[in-house]
Amino acid sequence: MTASNTYLDQTLEVYGLVTEINMNFLTLDDKIYCKFEKEISQNLLNTNLKVKGRCIGFDELLEQIKLDQCTLQNQ
């Protein structure tokens, strides 16, 4: 069984340092892409966050895990 089979469409809680923010998505540790429904504050850049979202797969080109329907858990 691959990781994709295990985690695809599952709700995950991830932790990391915000390394990129652009409108309604942010990237944690340059490895986890998190898409939100609303715009995200630029003030969160370089802070540690806990994010909850649904796993929609792995982007092989960018080598990132992708989550959507994300919410911040420690705000």
Order of alpha helices (4+ residues) and beta strands (2+ residues): alpha-beta-beta-beta-beta-beta
